[in-house]
Amino acid sequence: MDEIRLLSDDPAALEALSRVRVLYTDLDGTLVARGGCLLSDGEGEHSVEVVSSIVDVNRAGLDVVPVSGRGRIQLTEVVRLLGWRDFIAEAGAIIVHGVGPGSQVRYNNADWPESVLAGGRTPHEIIEESGALQLLEGAFPGRVEYHTPWHNDREATHLLRGCLNVAAAQQILDAIEPPIGLLDNGIVRNTGTLKCAEGCVAHAYHLVPRGVSKAQAIALDLEMRGLTKADAAAIGDSATDIEMADSVAVMALVSNAFDSSGVISTLAASPRANVWRTCCKRGDGWSEFARLWLSAVAHTS
C-alpha cells in the first residue's frame, strides 16, 4: 500500500525508534520463514541474516518479546534458543518474565474478576466448563473444531479453527459467564474436518477471557516493566497484529503483510498514524527493522 510509509524513509519513525527499548514481535510470517525456519530469507533460501540481526540486537542489550498464539511450553524453548527472556503466549493470555527457575508467570484475565480463579483452576479449565465450544458447534455445525494438534497443552485459552462469522459467534459467547471473547488469529492451511462453504477460508480462533488481546497484553507488560508506549515497538504480518499499534510508538509490518486482503482492509477501515512497512519480506523484513532500530539507538547514545 503506497499510503503506508516505508520505515526507512520516514525521519519521524526513525526518531521514535531511537527511544524504543523493547520490541514485541510476531513469529510466523514475520520472524521466521515458511515452515517455521529461522535459517531462511524472505524467499525461503538458506540464510543466516535473521540470526545475525538477532545476535546484534542481543549484544546491544535491547529486549525482544515474542507475542504469539503459541503456548507457554513452545515459547519457552523459542526464547531460550534465541537468547531472550520474556514472552507473551496464547494470544495475550499469559505473560512470562524469565525462563527456568524463578520465572514469573501471570495469567492475563482482563475483564474477569479475581474471584473467577478461586480454587486454583486455570482459565482454560474455566472456559471448558462454560460450554463455549459446544455452543459454537451447535450454532455453526461442521464449521468449528479444535485446531489439532496445536490445541494441546493450553493453560489459558482454547485454540480452534473454523469458518465463523465472528460478530455472530461473539454474540453467542456474550451470554456466558464469566465473559469469553473470540479472537481471530488469521488464516490456517490445515482445515481438519471442517465443512466450510465454498469460497470461505478457514481461520484460527482463540477463546479467551473477554478483554484479552495482544495490544491489551502489551500495555499490561509495559506497565509491569515500568515503561510507556514511547519505549516500545511491534512488528507483525497479519491483520490481527495491527492492533499492537495501539500500545506502542512504532508498528512495523513486513512487506508480505500486504499480500493479505485482511491487512489492507483493516488499515483502510482503521488507519493508524504509527504504522510503517518494511521493504523486505518475513525474516528479511524483521532484520531490516532490527538494523534500523540499532542504528537509531546508536545515534542517540
C-alpha positions in Angstrom: 0.0 0.0 0.0 1.6 3.2 -1.2 0.0 5.3 1.6 1.8 3.2 4.3 5.2 4.8 4.6 8.4 2.9 4.4 10.0 2.9 7.8 13.5 3.6 6.4 12.2 6.7 4.6 10.4 8.5 7.5 12.6 10.6 9.8 9.7 10.7 12.3 9.7 6.9 12.5 13.4 6.7 13.0 13.4 9.4 15.7 10.7 7.4 17.5 12.7 4.2 17.1 15.7 5.9 18.8 13.7 5.8 22.1 12.5 2.2 21.8 13.9 -0.3 24.3 11.6 -3.3 23.8 10.3 -4.9 20.6 7.1 -7.0 20.7 7.4 -9.4 17.7 5.1 -11.8 16.0 6.8 -15.1 14.9 5.2 -16.9 11.9 5.4 -14.9 8.7 7.3 -12.2 10.5 10.5 -13.5 12.2 10.5 -17.0 10.7 10.2 -18.1 7.1 7.6 -20.5 5.7 7.7 -23.8 7.6 8.9 -22.0 10.7 12.5 -21.9 9.7 14.8 -19.2 11.1 17.7 -20.0 8.8 16.0 -18.8 5.6 15.4 -15.5 3.9 12.1 -14.0 2.8 12.1 -16.2 -0.2 12.9 -19.4 1.7 16.6 -19.6 0.6 19.2 -20.6 3.1 20.4 -17.5 5.1 21.8 -16.5 8.4 20.8 -12.9 8.1 18.0 -13.1 10.7 20.2 -14.9 13.2 22.9 -12.3 12.7 20.5 -9.4 13.4 19.1 -11.2 16.5 22.7 -11.5 17.8 23.3 -7.8 17.2 20.1 -6.8 19.0 21.0 -9.0 21.9 24.5 -7.5 22.1 23.1 -4.0 22.2 21.1 -5.0 25.4 17.7 -4.4 23.7 14.7 -6.6 24.7 12.7 -8.6 22.3 9.4 -10.2 23.5 7.6 -12.7 21.2 3.8 -12.2 21.2 2.2 -15.3 19.8 -0.8 -17.7 19.9 1.6 -20.5 20.8 1.6 -22.0 24.2 4.0 -21.5 27.1 5.9 -24.7 26.5 6.6 -23.8 22.9 7.6 -20.2 23.6 9.8 -21.1 26.5 12.0 -23.1 24.1 11.9 -20.3 21.4 13.2 -17.6 23.7 15.8 -19.9 25.3 17.2 -20.7 21.8 17.2 -17.1 20.7 18.8 -15.7 23.9 15.7 -13.8 25.0 14.0 -13.9 28.4 10.3 -12.9 28.2 7.2 -13.7 26.1 3.5 -13.3 25.8 1.8 -16.5 25.0 -1.7 -17.8 24.0 -2.6 -14.5 22.1 -2.0 -12.4 25.1 -3.5 -14.5 27.9 -0.2 -15.5 29.5 2.7 -13.1 30.3 6.0 -14.7 31.3 9.2 -12.9 32.6 12.2 -15.1 32.6 12.9 -18.7 31.7 13.8 -21.6 34.0 13.7 -21.5 37.8 12.5 -18.1 39.1 10.4 -17.3 36.1 7.3 -15.2 36.7 4.1 -16.4 35.0 1.0 -14.3 35.0 -2.4 -15.2 33.6 -3.9 -12.1 32.0 -7.6 -12.4 32.7 -8.6 -8.9 31.5 -12.3 -8.4 32.3 -12.6 -11.4 34.7 -12.8 -10.7 38.4 -10.1 -12.3 40.5 -12.7 -14.5 42.2 -13.2 -16.5 39.0 -9.9 -18.3 39.5 -10.6 -19.3 43.1 -9.8 -22.9 43.8 -6.7 -23.0 41.6 -8.5 -23.6 38.3 -6.8 -22.4 35.1 -8.6 -20.1 32.7 -8.5 -23.0 30.2 -10.5 -25.1 32.6 -13.0 -22.4 33.3 -13.6 -21.8 29.6 -14.0 -25.6 29.1 -16.6 -25.8 31.9 -18.5 -22.9 30.4 -19.5 -25.0 27.4 -18.4 -22.3 24.9 -17.2 -24.7 22.3 -20.3 -26.8 22.4 -22.4 -23.6 21.9 -20.4 -22.6 18.9 -20.6 -26.2 17.5 -24.4 -26.1 17.8 -24.7 -22.7 16.1 -22.1 -23.4 13.4 -22.4 -27.2 12.7 -19.3 -28.5 10.8 -17.7 -25.1 10.8 -15.7 -25.1 14.0 -13.5 -27.6 15.8 -10.3 -27.7 17.9 -7.2 -26.8 15.9 -5.5 -30.1 16.4 -2.8 -30.9 17.4 -1.9 -27.3 18.4 -4.7 -27.0 20.8 -2.9 -29.3 23.3 -1.1 -28.1 26.4 -3.1 -24.9 26.7 -3.4 -23.2 30.1 -5.5 -20.1 29.4 -7.2 -20.3 26.0 -8.9 -22.7 23.7 -7.4 -22.8 20.1 -10.0 -23.5 17.4 -10.2 -23.5 13.6 -13.3 -22.7 11.7 -15.2 -20.6 9.3 -17.2 -18.3 11.5 -19.0 -15.0 11.4 -17.0 -13.6 14.3 -19.7 -11.0 15.3 -22.4 -13.7 15.4 -20.1 -16.0 17.3 -19.3 -13.3 19.8 -22.9 -12.6 20.4 -23.4 -16.2 21.4 -20.4 -16.1 23.8 -21.7 -12.9 25.4 -24.4 -14.9 27.1 -21.7 -16.9 29.0 -20.4 -16.2 32.5 -17.6 -15.4 33.1 -17.4 -13.4 29.8 -15.5 -15.1 27.0 -14.0 -13.4 23.9 -13.3 -14.8 20.4 -10.1 -13.6 18.8 -9.4 -14.2 15.1 -5.8 -15.3 14.7 -5.7 -15.4 10.9 -5.9 -17.9 8.1 -4.9 -21.5 8.6 -3.9 -24.1 5.9 -4.9 -27.2 8.0 -8.7 -27.4 7.8 -9.1 -30.7 9.5 -12.7 -32.0 9.2 -14.2 -28.6 8.6 -17.1 -28.3 6.2 -16.8 -24.6 5.2 -18.9 -23.1 2.5 -17.3 -22.7 -0.9 -15.1 -19.6 -1.0 -14.9 -19.4 2.8 -11.3 -19.5 4.2 -10.6 -21.3 7.5 -9.2 -19.2 10.3 -7.7 -19.9 13.7 -9.6 -18.6 16.7 -8.8 -18.3 20.4 -11.4 -18.5 23.1 -10.1 -16.1 25.7 -11.1 -14.3 28.9 -13.0 -11.3 27.4 -10.9 -8.2 27.0 -7.6 -10.2 26.3 -5.8 -9.1 23.2 -2.2 -8.7 22.0 -2.5 -4.9 22.4 -4.0 -5.2 25.9 -1.3 -7.7 26.9 1.5 -5.4 25.7 0.1 -2.5 27.6 0.0 -4.6 30.8 3.5 -5.9 30.1 4.9 -2.4 29.7 3.2 -1.4 33.0 4.9 -4.3 34.7 8.3 -3.2 33.3 7.7 0.5 34.4 7.8 1.6 30.7 5.4 3.5 28.4 4.3 3.1 24.8 7.1 5.5 23.8 9.6 2.9 24.9 8.1 0.2 22.7 7.7 -1.0 19.1 6.0 -4.0 17.5 6.3 -5.9 14.2 4.0 -8.4 12.5 2.5 -9.6 9.3 -1.3 -10.0 9.8 -4.5 -8.1 10.3 -4.6 -9.2 13.9 -1.1 -7.9 14.5 -2.1 -4.3 13.5 -3.9 -3.8 16.8 -0.5 -3.9 18.6 0.0 -0.4 17.1 -2.4 0.9 19.8 0.1 0.1 22.6 3.4 1.0 21.1 5.1 4.0 19.5 6.2 2.3 16.3 4.3 -0.5 14.5 6.1 -2.2 11.5 4.5 -4.5 9.0 6.8 -6.7 7.0 6.1 -6.4 3.3 4.5 -9.8 2.8 1.7 -8.5 5.1 0.3 -6.6 2.2 -0.3 -9.9 0.3 -3.3 -10.2 2.6 -6.6 -8.6 1.8 -7.4 -8.6 5.5 -4.4 -6.4 6.3 -5.3 -3.9 3.5 -9.0 -3.7 4.6 -8.1 -3.4 8.3 -5.7 -0.5 7.6 -8.3 1.1 5.3 -11.1 0.8 7.9 -8.9 1.9 10.9 -5.9 4.0 9.8 -3.2 4.4 12.4 -0.5 7.1 12.1 2.2 5.0 13.7 2.1 2.1 11.2 5.0 1.7 8.8 6.2 -1.0 6.4 9.5 -2.6 5.6 10.9 -3.2 2.1 11.6 -6.9 2.7 9.5 -9.9 3.4 9.3 -12.1 6.5 12.7 -12.6 8.3 14.4 -10.2 5.9 11.9 -7.5 6.9 12.5 -8.3 10.5 16.2 -8.0 10.0 15.7 -4.7 8.1 13.7 -3.4 11.1 16.4 -4.6 13.6 19.2 -2.8 11.6 17.2 0.5 11.5 16.4 0.2 15.3 20.1 -0.4 16.2 21.2 2.5 14.0 18.6 4.8 15.5 19.5 3.9 19.1 23.2 4.2 18.4 22.8 7.8 17.1 21.3 8.8 20.5 23.9 7.1 22.6 
